Amino acid sequence: MRVFVAGATGAVGARLVPQLVERGHHVIGTSRSREKAARLAARGAEPVVLDLLDPRAVRDAVAAARPDAIVHEATALAGLSDLRHFDRSFAVTNRLRTEGTDALLAAAREAGVGRVVAQSFAGWPYAREGGPVKTEEDPLDPRPVPAMRETLAAIRHLERSVLEAGGLALRYGGLYGSPDDAQIEPVRKRRFPLVGDGGGIWSFVHLDDAAAATVLALERGDPGIYNVVDDEPAPVRDWLPVLAASLGAKRPRRLPRWLARLVAGEAPVVLMTEIRGASNAKAKRELGWTLRHPTWREGFPASYGDERAASVTPIGRPERNAAG
Protein backbone atom coordinates (compact mmCIF):
# COMPACT_ATOMS: atom_id res chain seq x y z
CA MET A 1 0.00 0.00 0.00
CA ARG A 2 0.85 3.65 -0.26
CA VAL A 3 0.71 4.70 3.40
CA PHE A 4 0.59 8.31 4.56
CA VAL A 5 2.03 8.46 8.09
CA ALA A 6 1.35 11.70 9.96
CA GLY A 7 3.85 12.15 12.77
CA ALA A 8 6.35 9.80 11.15
CA THR A 9 9.30 11.06 13.21
CA GLY A 10 7.61 10.75 16.59
CA ALA A 11 8.18 8.01 19.15
CA VAL A 12 5.99 5.41 17.44
CA GLY A 13 6.31 6.80 13.93
CA ALA A 14 10.10 6.42 13.93
CA ARG A 15 9.69 2.69 14.70
CA LEU A 16 6.70 2.26 12.41
CA VAL A 17 8.22 3.60 9.19
CA PRO A 18 11.05 1.01 8.93
CA GLN A 19 8.62 -1.82 9.66
CA LEU A 20 6.26 -0.65 6.93
CA VAL A 21 9.10 -0.27 4.45
CA GLU A 22 10.42 -3.72 5.33
CA ARG A 23 7.00 -5.20 4.55
CA GLY A 24 6.98 -3.62 1.12
CA HIS A 25 4.75 -0.60 1.67
CA HIS A 26 5.52 2.79 0.14
CA VAL A 27 5.58 5.28 3.02
CA ILE A 28 4.93 8.99 2.72
CA GLY A 29 5.90 10.35 6.13
CA THR A 30 5.34 13.80 7.60
CA SER A 31 7.49 15.82 9.96
CA ARG A 32 7.43 19.41 11.17
CA SER A 33 11.00 20.22 10.13
CA ARG A 34 13.33 19.68 7.19
CA GLU A 35 15.96 18.24 9.50
CA LYS A 36 13.61 15.46 10.61
CA ALA A 37 12.44 14.96 7.04
CA ALA A 38 16.00 13.99 6.13
CA ARG A 39 15.86 11.23 8.75
CA LEU A 40 12.70 9.89 7.11
CA ALA A 41 14.41 9.69 3.75
CA ALA A 42 17.23 7.72 5.39
CA ARG A 43 14.66 5.23 6.70
CA GLY A 44 13.28 4.65 3.22
CA ALA A 45 10.24 6.94 3.35
CA GLU A 46 9.18 9.78 1.08
CA PRO A 47 9.36 12.83 3.39
CA VAL A 48 6.85 15.67 3.55
CA VAL A 49 7.22 18.74 5.79
CA LEU A 50 3.73 19.42 7.10
CA ASP A 51 1.89 21.33 9.83
CA LEU A 52 -1.02 19.03 10.69
CA LEU A 53 -2.91 22.01 12.13
CA ASP A 54 -3.09 23.64 8.69
CA PRO A 55 -6.13 21.99 7.05
CA ARG A 56 -5.39 23.32 3.56
CA ALA A 57 -1.80 22.06 3.71
CA VAL A 58 -3.02 18.68 4.96
CA ARG A 59 -5.54 18.42 2.13
CA ASP A 60 -2.89 19.28 -0.46
CA ALA A 61 -0.34 16.86 1.01
CA VAL A 62 -2.77 13.94 1.10
CA ALA A 63 -4.02 14.67 -2.41
CA ALA A 64 -0.44 14.75 -3.72
CA ALA A 65 0.48 11.54 -1.89
CA ARG A 66 -2.46 9.54 -3.30
CA PRO A 67 -2.37 7.11 -0.37
CA ASP A 68 -4.32 3.92 0.11
CA ALA A 69 -4.26 4.43 3.87
CA ILE A 70 -3.50 7.08 6.50
CA VAL A 71 -1.88 6.46 9.89
CA HIS A 72 -2.19 9.27 12.44
CA GLU A 73 0.69 9.17 14.94
CA ALA A 74 1.10 12.91 15.53
CA THR A 75 1.59 14.08 19.12
CA ALA A 76 3.67 16.75 20.88
CA LEU A 77 4.83 14.97 24.02
CA ALA A 78 8.59 15.62 23.98
CA GLY A 79 9.78 17.16 27.23
CA LEU A 80 6.45 16.67 28.99
CA SER A 81 6.95 17.19 32.73
CA ASP A 82 4.35 19.50 34.30
CA LEU A 83 1.56 17.14 35.34
CA ARG A 84 0.09 19.60 37.84
CA HIS A 85 -1.16 21.57 34.82
CA PHE A 86 -2.04 18.43 32.88
CA ASP A 87 -4.27 19.90 30.18
CA ARG A 88 -1.89 22.81 29.63
CA SER A 89 0.99 20.37 29.10
CA PHE A 90 -1.07 18.37 26.60
CA ALA A 91 -2.52 21.41 24.82
CA VAL A 92 -0.73 20.93 21.48
CA THR A 93 -1.31 17.18 21.52
CA ASN A 94 -4.99 17.84 22.24
CA ARG A 95 -5.15 20.07 19.17
CA LEU A 96 -3.49 17.36 17.09
CA ARG A 97 -6.08 14.89 18.37
CA THR A 98 -8.96 17.20 17.52
CA GLU A 99 -8.08 19.70 14.77
CA GLY A 100 -5.38 17.47 13.30
CA THR A 101 -7.65 14.44 13.23
CA ASP A 102 -10.43 16.48 11.61
CA ALA A 103 -8.03 17.77 8.94
CA LEU A 104 -6.75 14.28 8.12
CA LEU A 105 -10.23 12.77 7.95
CA ALA A 106 -11.48 15.60 5.73
CA ALA A 107 -8.49 15.10 3.43
CA ALA A 108 -9.09 11.34 3.43
CA ARG A 109 -12.71 11.79 2.37
CA GLU A 110 -11.75 14.19 -0.40
CA ALA A 111 -9.00 11.87 -1.68
CA GLY A 112 -11.10 8.72 -1.41
CA VAL A 113 -8.90 7.12 1.25
CA GLY A 114 -10.89 4.37 2.92
CA ARG A 115 -8.49 3.15 5.59
CA VAL A 116 -7.44 5.23 8.62
CA VAL A 117 -5.55 4.09 11.73
CA ALA A 118 -5.02 6.55 14.58
CA GLN A 119 -3.09 6.62 17.84
CA SER A 120 -5.16 6.83 21.01
CA PHE A 121 -4.24 6.01 24.61
CA ALA A 122 -5.11 3.33 27.18
CA GLY A 123 -2.83 4.46 29.99
CA TRP A 124 -5.29 6.32 32.20
CA PRO A 125 -8.62 7.16 30.48
CA TYR A 126 -10.66 4.16 31.69
CA ALA A 127 -13.19 4.61 34.50
CA ARG A 128 -11.52 4.45 37.92
CA GLU A 129 -13.95 1.92 39.34
CA GLY A 130 -14.64 -1.77 39.06
CA GLY A 131 -11.95 -4.29 38.18
CA PRO A 132 -8.27 -3.45 37.76
CA VAL A 133 -8.01 -4.36 34.05
CA LYS A 134 -10.33 -3.01 31.35
CA THR A 135 -11.30 -4.16 27.87
CA GLU A 136 -12.28 -2.01 24.90
CA GLU A 137 -15.93 -2.46 25.89
CA ASP A 138 -15.48 -0.79 29.26
CA PRO A 139 -16.37 2.91 29.66
CA LEU A 140 -13.89 5.74 29.85
CA ASP A 141 -13.76 7.87 32.98
CA PRO A 142 -17.07 9.73 33.36
CA ARG A 143 -15.59 12.00 36.05
CA PRO A 144 -11.99 12.88 35.23
CA VAL A 145 -10.21 15.21 37.61
CA PRO A 146 -10.57 18.83 36.43
CA ALA A 147 -6.94 19.13 35.31
CA MET A 148 -7.40 16.21 32.87
CA ARG A 149 -10.83 16.96 31.36
CA GLU A 150 -9.67 18.63 28.16
CA THR A 151 -7.18 15.86 27.44
CA LEU A 152 -9.77 13.12 27.90
CA ALA A 153 -12.22 15.09 25.74
CA ALA A 154 -9.60 15.23 22.97
CA ILE A 155 -9.09 11.46 23.17
CA ARG A 156 -12.85 10.93 22.99
CA HIS A 157 -13.04 13.24 19.95
CA LEU A 158 -10.30 11.38 18.11
CA GLU A 159 -11.83 7.98 18.75
CA ARG A 160 -15.37 9.03 17.90
CA SER A 161 -14.31 10.74 14.68
CA VAL A 162 -12.10 7.87 13.52
CA LEU A 163 -14.75 5.24 14.27
CA GLU A 164 -17.42 7.26 12.46
CA ALA A 165 -15.10 7.28 9.44
CA GLY A 166 -14.80 3.48 9.59
CA GLY A 167 -11.25 3.55 10.96
CA LEU A 168 -9.27 1.97 13.77
CA ALA A 169 -8.19 3.63 17.02
CA LEU A 170 -5.23 2.04 18.79
CA ARG A 171 -5.10 2.68 22.51
CA TYR A 172 -1.40 2.40 23.25
CA GLY A 173 -0.18 1.82 26.76
CA GLY A 174 2.65 3.77 28.33
CA LEU A 175 5.36 3.79 25.68
CA TYR A 176 8.94 2.89 26.52
CA GLY A 177 12.12 1.69 24.83
CA SER A 178 13.79 4.96 23.81
CA PRO A 179 16.70 6.74 25.54
CA ASP A 180 14.51 9.86 25.40
CA ASP A 181 11.59 8.37 27.36
CA ALA A 182 10.08 11.05 29.58
CA GLN A 183 10.18 8.97 32.75
CA ILE A 184 13.90 8.19 32.65
CA GLU A 185 15.40 11.34 34.18
CA PRO A 186 12.79 11.80 36.94
CA VAL A 187 13.24 8.18 38.03
CA ARG A 188 17.03 8.38 37.79
CA LYS A 189 17.04 11.55 39.94
CA ARG A 190 14.48 10.16 42.42
CA ARG A 191 11.91 12.76 41.38
CA PHE A 192 9.29 10.10 40.55
CA PRO A 193 8.11 9.01 44.02
CA LEU A 194 5.72 6.25 44.99
CA VAL A 195 2.53 7.99 46.11
CA GLY A 196 0.21 6.52 48.72
CA ASP A 197 -0.21 2.78 48.26
CA GLY A 198 1.07 2.93 44.67
CA GLY A 199 -2.08 1.07 43.64
CA GLY A 200 -2.67 2.75 40.28
CA ILE A 201 -2.58 0.05 37.56
CA TRP A 202 -0.40 0.96 34.57
CA SER A 203 -0.24 -0.77 31.21
CA PHE A 204 2.94 -0.43 29.14
CA VAL A 205 4.02 -1.33 25.63
CA HIS A 206 7.48 -1.28 24.06
CA LEU A 207 7.75 1.08 21.07
CA ASP A 208 8.72 -1.76 18.73
CA ASP A 209 5.66 -3.76 19.80
CA ALA A 210 3.39 -0.74 19.39
CA ALA A 211 4.71 -0.26 15.85
CA ALA A 212 4.25 -3.96 15.05
CA ALA A 213 0.63 -3.86 16.22
CA THR A 214 0.06 -0.77 14.09
CA VAL A 215 1.34 -2.53 10.98
CA LEU A 216 -1.00 -5.45 11.62
CA ALA A 217 -3.94 -3.12 12.28
CA LEU A 218 -3.24 -1.38 8.99
CA GLU A 219 -2.96 -4.60 7.02
CA ARG A 220 -5.70 -6.75 8.52
CA GLY A 221 -7.61 -5.05 11.34
CA ASP A 222 -11.35 -4.57 11.28
CA PRO A 223 -12.65 -1.11 12.21
CA GLY A 224 -12.85 -0.50 15.94
CA ILE A 225 -10.82 0.17 19.08
CA TYR A 226 -7.86 -1.96 20.16
CA ASN A 227 -5.85 -1.85 23.37
CA VAL A 228 -2.18 -2.09 22.38
CA VAL A 229 -0.55 -2.97 25.68
CA ASP A 230 1.67 -5.70 27.06
CA ASP A 231 0.63 -8.80 29.00
CA GLU A 232 1.08 -7.49 32.55
CA PRO A 233 -0.90 -4.49 33.79
CA ALA A 234 0.62 -3.78 37.19
CA PRO A 235 0.42 -1.38 40.14
CA VAL A 236 3.02 1.35 40.43
CA ARG A 237 4.48 -0.27 43.54
CA ASP A 238 5.45 -3.29 41.39
CA TRP A 239 6.86 -1.72 38.24
CA LEU A 240 8.49 1.47 39.54
CA PRO A 241 11.30 -0.25 41.50
CA VAL A 242 12.09 -2.43 38.47
CA LEU A 243 12.36 0.66 36.26
CA ALA A 244 14.59 2.37 38.83
CA ALA A 245 16.86 -0.66 39.06
CA SER A 246 17.01 -0.92 35.27
CA LEU A 247 18.32 2.64 35.19
CA GLY A 248 20.82 2.06 37.98
CA ALA A 249 18.88 4.42 40.24
CA LYS A 250 18.09 4.19 43.93
CA ARG A 251 14.69 2.89 44.99
CA PRO A 252 11.99 5.56 44.67
CA ARG A 253 11.08 7.79 47.58
CA ARG A 254 7.61 7.55 49.13
CA LEU A 255 5.08 10.32 49.62
CA PRO A 256 1.67 10.24 51.30
CA ARG A 257 -1.23 11.25 49.06
CA TRP A 258 -1.84 14.52 50.88
CA LEU A 259 1.73 15.70 50.40
CA ALA A 260 1.88 14.63 46.76
CA ARG A 261 -1.38 16.47 46.11
CA LEU A 262 0.04 19.59 47.73
CA VAL A 263 3.32 19.39 45.79
CA ALA A 264 2.17 18.14 42.38
CA GLY A 265 -1.61 18.48 42.17
CA GLU A 266 -4.44 15.99 41.81
CA ALA A 267 -3.61 14.49 38.40
CA PRO A 268 -0.32 12.80 39.42
CA VAL A 269 -1.97 11.43 42.57
CA VAL A 270 -4.72 9.83 40.48
CA LEU A 271 -2.16 8.36 38.09
CA MET A 272 -0.23 6.83 40.98
CA THR A 273 -3.15 5.50 43.01
CA GLU A 274 -6.43 5.13 41.07
CA ILE A 275 -6.10 4.44 37.33
CA ARG A 276 -6.94 1.09 35.75
CA GLY A 277 -4.98 -1.07 33.35
CA ALA A 278 -5.99 -2.52 29.99
CA SER A 279 -6.30 -5.98 28.44
CA ASN A 280 -4.58 -6.81 25.13
CA ALA A 281 -6.67 -9.93 24.44
CA LYS A 282 -8.54 -8.40 21.50
CA ALA A 283 -5.41 -7.14 19.70
CA LYS A 284 -3.66 -10.49 20.13
CA ARG A 285 -6.73 -12.45 19.01
CA GLU A 286 -7.91 -10.35 16.08
CA LEU A 287 -4.63 -8.97 14.75
CA GLY A 288 -2.45 -12.02 15.39
CA TRP A 289 -0.13 -9.75 17.37
CA THR A 290 2.77 -11.27 19.29
CA LEU A 291 5.04 -9.18 21.48
CA ARG A 292 8.82 -9.07 21.41
CA HIS A 293 8.64 -7.77 24.99
CA PRO A 294 5.63 -9.52 26.57
CA THR A 295 5.92 -7.54 29.80
CA TRP A 296 7.66 -4.49 31.23
CA ARG A 297 9.26 -6.87 33.73
CA GLU A 298 11.79 -8.02 31.15
CA GLY A 299 11.30 -5.09 28.79
CA PHE A 300 12.63 -2.41 31.15
CA PRO A 301 15.93 -4.20 31.84
CA ALA A 302 16.33 -5.11 28.17
CA SER A 303 15.73 -1.52 27.11
CA TYR A 304 17.69 0.32 29.78
CA GLY A 305 20.61 -1.97 30.42
CA ASP A 306 20.45 -3.81 33.74
CA GLU A 307 19.17 -7.38 33.32
CA ARG A 308 19.32 -7.94 37.10
CA ALA A 309 16.44 -5.50 37.58
CA ALA A 310 13.83 -8.11 36.63
CA SER A 311 14.31 -9.78 40.03
CA VAL A 312 13.79 -6.61 42.09
CA THR A 313 11.13 -6.97 44.76
CA PRO A 314 8.05 -4.71 44.75
CA ILE A 315 7.65 -1.87 47.19
CA GLY A 316 5.38 -3.00 50.00
CA ARG A 317 1.96 -1.50 50.49
CA PRO A 318 2.15 1.19 53.19
CA GLU A 319 0.05 1.23 56.31
CA ARG A 320 -3.12 3.24 55.82
CA ASN A 321 -3.62 6.25 58.05
CA ALA A 322 -5.95 9.17 58.41
CA ALA A 323 -3.75 11.33 56.22
CA GLY A 324 -4.42 9.10 53.21
C-alpha positions, -999 to 999 in steps of 0.1 A, spaced: 0 0 0 9 36 -3 7 47 34 6 83 46 20 85 81 13 117 100 39 122 128 63 98 111 93 111 132 76 107 166 82 80 191 60 54 174 63 68 139 101 64 139 97 27 147 67 23 124 82 36 92 110 10 89 86 -18 97 63 -6 69 91 -3 44 104 -37 53 70 -52 45 70 -36 11 47 -6 17 55 28 1 56 53 30 49 90 27 59 104 61 53 138 76 75 158 100 74 194 112 110 202 101 133 197 72 160 182 95 136 155 106 124 150 70 160 140 61 159 112 88 127 99 71 144 97 38 172 77 54 147 52 67 133 47 32 102 69 33 92 98 11 94 128 34 69 157 35 72 187 58 37 194 71 19 213 98 -10 190 107 -29 220 121 -31 236 87 -61 220 70 -54 233 36 -18 221 37 -30 187 50 -55 184 21 -29 193 -5 -3 169 10 -28 139 11 -40 147 -24 -4 147 -37 5 115 -19 -25 95 -33 -24 71 -4 -43 39 1 -43 44 39 -35 71 65 -19 65 99 -22 93 124 7 92 149 11 129 155 16 141 191 37 167 209 48 150 240 86 156 240 98 172 272 64 167 290 70 172 327 43 195 343 16 171 353 1 196 378 -12 216 348 -20 184 329 -43 199 302 -19 228 296 10 204 291 -11 184 266 -25 214 248 -7 209 215 -13 172 215 -50 178 222 -51 201 192 -35 174 171 -61 149 184 -90 172 175 -81 197 148 -54 175 133 -77 144 132 -104 165 116 -80 178 89 -68 143 81 -102 128 80 -115 156 57 -85 151 34 -91 113 34 -127 118 24 -117 142 -4 -90 119 -17 -111 87 -14 -89 71 12 -109 44 29 -85 32 56 -74 52 86 -56 41 117 -50 65 146 -31 66 178 -52 68 210 -42 60 246 -51 33 272 -28 45 300 -53 63 322 -86 72 305 -107 42 317 -132 46 345 -115 45 379 -140 19 393 -146 -18 391 -119 -43 382 -83 -35 378 -80 -44 341 -103 -30 314 -113 -42 279 -123 -20 249 -159 -25 259 -155 -8 293 -164 29 297 -139 57 299 -138 79 330 -171 97 334 -156 120 361 -120 129 352 -102 152 376 -106 188 364 -69 191 353 -74 162 329 -108 170 314 -97 186 282 -72 159 274 -98 131 279 -122 151 257 -96 152 230 -91 115 232 -128 109 230 -130 132 200 -103 114 181 -118 80 187 -154 90 179 -143 107 147 -121 79 135 -148 52 143 -174 73 125 -151 73 94 -148 35 96 -113 35 110 -93 20 138 -82 36 170 -52 20 188 -51 27 225 -14 24 233 -2 18 268 27 38 283 54 38 257 89 29 265 121 17 248 138 50 238 167 67 255 145 99 254 116 84 274 101 111 296 102 90 328 139 82 326 154 113 342 128 118 369 132 82 380 170 84 378 170 115 399 145 102 424 119 128 414 93 101 406 81 90 440 57 62 450 25 80 461 2 65 487 -2 28 483 11 29 447 -21 11 436 -27 27 403 -26 1 376 -4 10 346 -2 -8 312 29 -4 291 40 -13 256 75 -13 241 78 11 211 87 -18 187 57 -38 198 34 -7 194 47 -3 158 42 -40 150 6 -39 162 1 -8 141 13 -25 110 -10 -55 116 -39 -31 123 -32 -14 90 -30 -46 70 -57 -68 85 -76 -51 113 -114 -46 113 -127 -11 122 -129 -5 159 -108 2 191 -79 -20 202 -59 -18 234 -22 -21 224 -5 -30 257 17 -57 271 6 -88 290 11 -75 325 -9 -45 338 6 -38 372 4 -14 401 30 14 404 45 -3 435 54 -33 414 69 -17 382 85 15 395 113 -3 415 121 -24 385 124 7 363 146 24 388 169 -7 391 170 -9 353 183 26 352 208 21 380 189 44 402 181 42 439 147 29 450 120 56 447 111 78 476 76 75 491 51 103 496 17 102 513 -12 113 491 -18 145 509 17 157 504 19 146 468 -14 165 461 0 196 477 33 194 458 22 181 424 -16 185 422 -44 160 418 -36 145 384 -3 128 394 -20 114 426 -47 98 405 -22 84 381 -2 68 410 -32 55 430 -64 51 411 -61 44 373 -69 11 358 -50 -11 333 -60 -25 300 -63 -60 284 -46 -68 251 -67 -99 244 -85 -84 215 -54 -71 197 -37 -105 201 -67 -124 190 -79 -103 161 -46 -90 148 -25 -120 154 -1 -98 174 28 -113 193 50 -92 215 88 -91 214 86 -78 250 56 -95 266 59 -75 298 77 -45 312 93 -69 337 118 -80 311 113 -51 288 126 -24 311 159 -42 318 163 -51 282 157 -15 271 177 3 298 206 -20 304 204 -38 337 192 -74 333 193 -79 371 164 -55 376 138 -81 366 143 -98 400 138 -66 421 111 -70 448 80 -47 447 76 -19 472 54 -30 500 20 -15 505 22 12 532 1 12 563 -31 32 558 -36 62 581 -59 92 584 -37 113 562 -44 91 532 
